[in-house]
Amino acid sequence: MSDRYYGDPNRMQNGIEELTEIAEFTKNITAEFLDQIIGTSSWPGHDDEYAKKMKPQERKERENAKATLQSIRDAIVGITDGTQQNVDTMERIRDDAMEEISQAAKTVQGRDVLRTP
């Protein structure tokens, strides 16, 4: 393993954009799934013994599927947000370092700072 760290904010930003699209896609899948599955809620029937037994199970499974899809979406959003924070931090550190270098260059104004005094 290398002792050197390298991060490319531009590539990371591209990844963030892709993750954002995936999160939106997951949100849309969840909505579409719920829209489609609601039409099946009457399949077990309404008031007979089978319906009384199956309706709670069907409702539970539908809610579990919804919660799973929302959790996946939330995880993707969390990863996206964390990655964006990393990019922001990298850019801030880079910008601060460049400013420090610029200030140091102004301070030495032509002196050979690599020479030992």
C-alpha positions in Angstrom: 0.0 0.0 0.0 1.2 3.4 -0.9 1.9 6.0 1.8 0.6 8.7 -0.6 -3.0 9.9 -0.8 -4.5 11.1 -4.0 -8.0 12.4 -4.6 -9.4 13.8 -7.7 -12.3 16.2 -6.8 -13.5 16.3 -10.5 -13.9 12.6 -10.7 -15.5 12.4 -7.3 -17.9 15.1 -8.4 -18.9 13.0 -11.4 -19.5 10.1 -9.1 -21.7 12.3 -6.9 -23.8 13.2 -9.9 -24.2 9.5 -10.8 -25.1 8.6 -7.2 -27.7 11.4 -7.2 -29.2 9.9 -10.3 -29.3 6.5 -8.7 -31.0 7.9 -5.6 -33.6 9.6 -7.7 -34.1 6.4 -9.7 -34.6 4.4 -6.5 -37.1 7.0 -5.3 -39.0 6.7 -8.5 -38.9 2.9 -8.3 -40.3 3.1 -4.8 -43.2 5.3 -5.9 -44.0 3.2 -8.9 -43.8 0.0 -6.9 -46.3 1.4 -4.3 -48.6 2.6 -7.0 -48.6 -0.8 -8.6 -48.8 -2.9 -5.5 -51.8 -1.0 -4.0 -53.9 -2.6 -6.8 -53.1 -6.0 -5.4 -54.3 -5.3 -1.9 -57.8 -6.7 -2.6 -56.5 -10.0 -4.0 -56.9 -11.9 -0.7 -60.5 -10.9 -0.6 -62.4 -8.7 1.8 -64.1 -10.4 4.7 -63.8 -14.1 4.5 -61.4 -16.2 6.7 -58.7 -16.2 4.1 -58.9 -12.4 3.8 -58.7 -12.0 7.5 -55.6 -14.2 7.6 -53.8 -12.8 4.6 -54.6 -9.1 4.6 -52.4 -8.3 7.6 -49.5 -10.3 6.1 -50.0 -8.6 2.7 -49.9 -5.2 4.4 -46.8 -6.1 6.4 -45.0 -7.4 3.3 -45.9 -4.2 1.4 -44.6 -2.0 4.2 -41.4 -4.0 4.5 -40.8 -3.7 0.8 -41.4 0.0 1.0 -39.1 0.4 4.0 -36.4 -1.6 2.2 -36.5 0.6 -0.9 -36.5 3.7 1.2 -33.5 2.5 3.2 -31.6 1.8 0.0 -32.4 5.3 -1.3 -31.4 6.8 2.1 -28.1 4.9 2.1 -27.3 6.2 -1.4 -28.2 9.7 -0.4 -26.0 9.4 2.7 -23.0 8.1 0.7 -23.6 11.0 -1.8 -23.7 13.6 1.0 -20.6 12.2 2.6 -18.7 12.1 -0.7 -19.7 15.7 -1.3 -18.4 16.7 2.1 -15.1 15.0 1.3 -14.9 16.9 -2.0 -15.6 20.2 -0.3 -13.0 19.5 2.3 -10.4 18.5 -0.3 -11.1 21.6 -2.4 -10.9 23.8 0.7 -7.6 22.3 1.8 -6.2 22.7 -1.7 -7.4 26.3 -2.0 -5.9 27.1 1.5 -2.6 25.5 0.5 -2.5 27.4 -2.7 -3.2 30.7 -0.9 -0.4 29.9 1.7 2.0 29.2 -1.2 1.0 32.4 -2.9 1.6 34.3 0.4 4.9 32.6 1.0 6.0 33.5 -2.6 5.2 37.1 -2.0 7.1 37.1 1.2 10.4 35.8 -0.3 10.1 38.0 -3.4 12.9 36.6 -5.5 15.1 35.2 -2.7 16.3 31.7 -3.3 14.5 29.9 -0.5 16.0 26.6 -1.3 19.5 27.8 -0.4 20.8 27.3 3.1 21.5 30.7 4.6 
